[in-house]
Amino acid sequence: MQKVTMMFAGAVALAGLSAAAYAQRDPAYAAAREAKQVGEQPDGYLGVVSGGPAVQAMVRDINIKRKAAYTASAQASGSTVEQFAFTSGCNLVAKVGQGEMYKTPSGQWKENTGTPELDGRCK
C-alpha cells in the first residue's frame, strides 16, 4: 500500500513539475528571459529584473505553478515546501544559461558570464 501511495505522490509531483515546465516554454517567457527581464532566484522562484505589468503577471503565474509543483514534491519526499524550493533554486540557478539573469546570494541581479554564484548551502 505504501509503495502505491509513493508512486501516486511521485506522479502528482511530476505532473506539477510538467505544468511548470510547460508554462516556461511560453514564447513570452522565452522573450522576457532573453530580454533579461526575468531571472532565477536562489529561493526556487522566478524574479522580475525589469518589466511592466505583463511581465510581472507572467512571473506571478509561473511562480504559482512552481509552488504547486514544489508542494506536491515536498509532500512526496517528506520535506518542507521551503526546503524543496531552495534545493530547486540551487539547481535552477546553477543551470542559468550564459547571458541570462540570476539573483546572487547577496540579492543582486547579475548576468551569467560563466558560472553563476551559488548560495553556500547549495550542495
SULRACOR-V171554 format. One record per run of one state. SS is the DSSP state (~ for helix, > for strand, _ for the rest). FROM is the first residue (numbers start at 1). LEN is the number of residues. If there is no record, write none. Layout:
BEGIN
ss = <SS | SS>
from = <FROM | FROM>
len = <LEN | LEN>
END
This chain:
BEGIN
ss = <_ | ~ | _ | ~ | _ | > | _ | > | _ | ~ | _ | ~ | _ | > | _ | > | _>
from = <1 | 2 | 25 | 27 | 35 | 38 | 41 | 46 | 49 | 53 | 78 | 81 | 95 | 101 | 104 | 109 | 112>
len = <1 | 23 | 2 | 8 | 3 | 3 | 5 | 3 | 4 | 25 | 3 | 14 | 6 | 3 | 5 | 3 | 12>
END
